[in-house]
Amino acid sequence: MNHEVVIIGGGLAGLTAAIHLAKCDKKVLVIEKNHYPNHKVCGEYVSNEVKPYLNYLGVAIEQHTTVAIDTLEISTRKGKSIKTKLPLGGFGISRYALDGLLYKKALEHKVSFLFDTVTNVDFHTDRFEIETAQNGKFESGYVLGAYGKRSLLDKKLKRRFIAHKSPWLGVKCHYDVKDFPDNLVALHNFDGGYGGLSKTETGAINFCYLTTFESFRKFPDISGFNKMVVRENPRLAEFLENAEPIFKKPLSIAQISFEPKEPVEKHVLMCGDSAGLIHPLCGNGMAMAIHSGKIAAEQILQHESTVKSTRADLEKSYTIQWKRQFDHRLWMGRQLQRLLMNSTSANIAMNTVARSEKILRSMIRRTHGKPILV
């Protein structure tokens, strides 16, 4: 079966690119392994920079239940903290809800969905052949890779980062907590990692943290790690003491890699985390994923409308746009990663940030973008 564009992965980047392309009358197929809606390991704070673009897609956030967030708090592992206002602000919404909204909008625009796993992608004679585990093969003129942080497909494509083990592990759970401020997103450091807290559209508090596998492996399970390590931060100890978990068990994901990735691999345009993962301390991964979907869609449309534009031109242009928008933010994230890998430097860095609102605001400016206009 032929489609103009096949998108591998139906997360934020994949869904936004699909809606954008379908609005412009392109036949789009999204291949996603999980049915909607579902929860994902994610911070669930979204910068307001994406609102103009979501409005263009027909997803007016103001018309849906979200939590307005305008304040960031950050604390050291000993609980020393500082707060500052976020320049643009943002909103709290679960991936369960946001992905669901985008999925419904994509269906309205006649985007096709296949719930399956892509096992291989081949490119020859200017066409792609996409092979799936259960539904055979598909052909397409363009393929977007929007399948997230890592996949077996990365091995098939022989991507450089996949050959290296990553020390990072992510854990997420929703909690019922009284008296947590609606307008606050908080980042609390602990030995070997840090966790983010913010309210979602249901009133539940999302607690998502990142830690090194080396720290985590010393304990039998997540509960033990929370008790012996996470709670060493007084802020997190207070939170967990008054929190009732909503999930039956926390979600987790291992081998989270922050190594540089190429925006184009074997002629596949990579979007979202598939193209580059920003360190969660930068707090802007969801907005970046949405923005990357926009860039990919626009580059394909521009290529289609430009006489004598070659595939090499498309890939070069997409790479330039990607790097222009995200290279510096991703670089900042990798520097923070290196600091946090060393407990001494992590203590110094977090204490420095927690003493200076000026430094904290500078970090926010360097990792957040301007409103995304169409």
Salt bridges, closest charged atoms under 4 A:
GLU4 OE1 - LYS26 NZ 3.62
GLU44 OE2 - LYS172 NZ 2.50
GLU44 OE1 - HIS174 NE2 2.83
GLU49 OE2 - ARG329 NH1 3.60
GLU62 OE2 - LYS51 NZ 3.97
ASP70 OD2 - LYS85 NZ 3.42
GLU73 OE2 - ARG235 NH1 2.49
ASP99 OD2 - LYS40 NZ 3.28
ASP99 OD1 - ARG95 NE 2.92
GLU108 OE1 - LYS105 NZ 2.94
ASP126 OD1 - ARG311 NE 2.80
GLU129 OE1 - LYS137 NZ 3.65
ASP154 OD1 - ARG159 NH1 3.00
ASP182 OD1 - LYS199 NZ 2.56
ASP191 OD1 - ARG77 NH1 3.19
GLU214 OE2 - ARG217 NH1 3.83
GLU241 OE1 - ARG231 NH1 3.37
GLU262 OE2 - ARG160 NH2 2.94
GLU265 OE2 - ARG159 NE 3.41
ASP273 OD2 - LYS149 NZ 3.45
GLU298 OE2 - LYS294 NZ 2.91
GLU304 OE1 - LYS26 NZ 3.07
GLU315 OE2 - HIS267 ND1 2.68
ASP327 OD2 - LYS323 NZ 3.93
